[in-house]
Amino acid sequence: MTEVQVCLKEGAVFTRIDESAGVVLELDRKRYYLLNETATALVELLEDAGGAMSRPRVVASLLGAFDVDEAVLGPDLDACLGELERRRIVTLTPAPAAASR
C-alpha cells in the first residue's frame, strides 16, 4: 500500500483528549472511537493538511514525529489505515502521480 491518497472522511469529528490519544466521532453512523497515539497523529496530520495527504507524505511526517524506522512504521501505518478505513474514518484512493512524489 504505497501509492494511495489518505482522506479524512467528511463527518469525522476529531478531538485530542490527552498527549497520546484522541477521539473521533463518525457522524454518519453516530459512533465514536478512541484513537491510540499513532492514529491520533495520523488524523491530526490529515486535519492540518486540509483533510488529505499522500501515503508517502504521511510516512515522512510520522517519521519526523516518532523515533521509528520506516521498516517498522510502514506495516504499522498500513494496519492503522486499514482499521481507520474499515471504521469509515478515512478513505484510501489511488494517489495522483504528482502527490506521491
Contacts in CASP RR format, 6 or more apart in sequence:
PFRMAT RR
TARGET T0000
AUTHOR 0000-0000-0000
METHOD contacts of the structure
MODEL  1
MTEVQVCLKEGAVFTRIDESAGVVLELDRKRYYLLNETATALVELLEDAG
GAMSRPRVVASLLGAFDVDEAVLGPDLDACLGELERRRIVTLTPAPAAAS
R
1 55 0 8 1.000
1 78 0 8 1.000
1 81 0 8 1.000
1 92 0 8 1.000
2 55 0 8 1.000
2 56 0 8 1.000
2 100 0 8 1.000
3 54 0 8 1.000
3 55 0 8 1.000
3 94 0 8 1.000
3 95 0 8 1.000
3 100 0 8 1.000
4 54 0 8 1.000
4 55 0 8 1.000
4 81 0 8 1.000
4 92 0 8 1.000
4 93 0 8 1.000
4 94 0 8 1.000
4 95 0 8 1.000
5 52 0 8 1.000
5 53 0 8 1.000
5 54 0 8 1.000
5 55 0 8 1.000
5 92 0 8 1.000
5 93 0 8 1.000
5 94 0 8 1.000
5 95 0 8 1.000
5 96 0 8 1.000
5 99 0 8 1.000
6 42 0 8 1.000
6 46 0 8 1.000
6 52 0 8 1.000
6 53 0 8 1.000
6 54 0 8 1.000
6 55 0 8 1.000
6 58 0 8 1.000
6 81 0 8 1.000
6 90 0 8 1.000
6 91 0 8 1.000
6 92 0 8 1.000
7 46 0 8 1.000
7 51 0 8 1.000
7 52 0 8 1.000
7 90 0 8 1.000
7 91 0 8 1.000
7 92 0 8 1.000
7 93 0 8 1.000
8 14 0 8 1.000
8 43 0 8 1.000
8 46 0 8 1.000
8 47 0 8 1.000
8 50 0 8 1.000
8 51 0 8 1.000
8 52 0 8 1.000
8 89 0 8 1.000
8 90 0 8 1.000
9 26 0 8 1.000
9 28 0 8 1.000
9 88 0 8 1.000
9 89 0 8 1.000
9 90 0 8 1.000
9 91 0 8 1.000
11 26 0 8 1.000
11 27 0 8 1.000
11 28 0 8 1.000
12 24 0 8 1.000
12 25 0 8 1.000
12 26 0 8 1.000
12 27 0 8 1.000
12 43 0 8 1.000
12 88 0 8 1.000
12 89 0 8 1.000
12 90 0 8 1.000
13 24 0 8 1.000
13 25 0 8 1.000
13 27 0 8 1.000
14 22 0 8 1.000
14 23 0 8 1.000
14 24 0 8 1.000
14 43 0 8 1.000
14 44 0 8 1.000
14 47 0 8 1.000
15 22 0 8 1.000
15 23 0 8 1.000
15 25 0 8 1.000
16 22 0 8 1.000
16 40 0 8 1.000
16 44 0 8 1.000
17 23 0 8 1.000
20 36 0 8 1.000
20 37 0 8 1.000
20 40 0 8 1.000
21 34 0 8 1.000
21 35 0 8 1.000
21 36 0 8 1.000
21 37 0 8 1.000
21 40 0 8 1.000
22 34 0 8 1.000
22 35 0 8 1.000
22 39 0 8 1.000
22 40 0 8 1.000
22 43 0 8 1.000
23 32 0 8 1.000
23 33 0 8 1.000
23 34 0 8 1.000
23 35 0 8 1.000
24 32 0 8 1.000
24 33 0 8 1.000
24 35 0 8 1.000
24 43 0 8 1.000
24 89 0 8 1.000
25 31 0 8 1.000
25 32 0 8 1.000
26 32 0 8 1.000
26 33 0 8 1.000
26 87 0 8 1.000
26 88 0 8 1.000
26 89 0 8 1.000
28 88 0 8 1.000
29 88 0 8 1.000
31 87 0 8 1.000
33 87 0 8 1.000
33 89 0 8 1.000
35 43 0 8 1.000
38 62 0 8 1.000
38 66 0 8 1.000
38 76 0 8 1.000
38 77 0 8 1.000
38 80 0 8 1.000
39 80 0 8 1.000
39 83 0 8 1.000
39 84 0 8 1.000
41 62 0 8 1.000
41 65 0 8 1.000
41 66 0 8 1.000
42 58 0 8 1.000
42 62 0 8 1.000
42 77 0 8 1.000
42 80 0 8 1.000
42 81 0 8 1.000
42 84 0 8 1.000
43 84 0 8 1.000
43 89 0 8 1.000
45 53 0 8 1.000
45 58 0 8 1.000
45 61 0 8 1.000
45 62 0 8 1.000
46 52 0 8 1.000
46 53 0 8 1.000
46 90 0 8 1.000
49 57 0 8 1.000
53 61 0 8 1.000
54 95 0 8 1.000
54 99 0 8 1.000
54 100 0 8 1.000
55 77 0 8 1.000
55 81 0 8 1.000
55 95 0 8 1.000
55 100 0 8 1.000
56 100 0 8 1.000
56 101 0 8 1.000
57 99 0 8 1.000
58 77 0 8 1.000
59 70 0 8 1.000
59 73 0 8 1.000
59 74 0 8 1.000
59 77 0 8 1.000
62 68 0 8 1.000
62 73 0 8 1.000
62 77 0 8 1.000
63 70 0 8 1.000
63 73 0 8 1.000
66 73 0 8 1.000
68 76 0 8 1.000
81 90 0 8 1.000
81 92 0 8 1.000
82 92 0 8 1.000
84 90 0 8 1.000
85 91 0 8 1.000
85 92 0 8 1.000
END
